[in-house]
Amino acid sequence: MNMNMAQLMAMLSKMDKKDLEQGLNKMNQMLKNNDVNSIINQIKKDK
């Protein structure tokens, strides 16, 4: 999964505020609790 910043920003701009906040909260939790590899695996599973 190779995503550049432009693609990421475009994706984020399409989400509504509530979804965006939930996604950011989820990401913060993952960053606090996991190492990089398990975060990547979680993201791949969610697709």
N, C-alpha and C positions, 0 to 999 in steps of 0.2 A: 504494500500500500504506500505509494509514493505520491504525496499530495503537496502541491506548492501553496504558498500563502494566498495567492489570488483565488484558487479553487476553494480553500478553506473559508475565506471571507465571503465568497459568493454563497457558499452553503449556509453560513451563519446568517447572512442577510435575509435568507428565505424563511428562516425559522421565526415563529412569533416569540414575543418576550418571555412568556411563561415557559415554553419549551427550551428556550435558550438558558434561562435561569436554572431549570432542572438539569440540563446538560452540564452546565458549569459546576453546579453543586456536586453532581456525580463525578465529574472529572477531578474536582478538589478532593473528594473522598478517596478516589483511586490513587491520586498522587500521594496522599498522606499514608495510605495503607499498603501500597504495593511497590515493587520494583518495576523498572521500565518494561521488562519482558512480559510480566503478567498484565500490565496495562495494555500492551499491544495485543496480547492474546484476547483480553476482554473485549477490546474494540472489534477485533475480527469476528468474535462470536456474536456480537450485537448486530452485525450487518445482515 
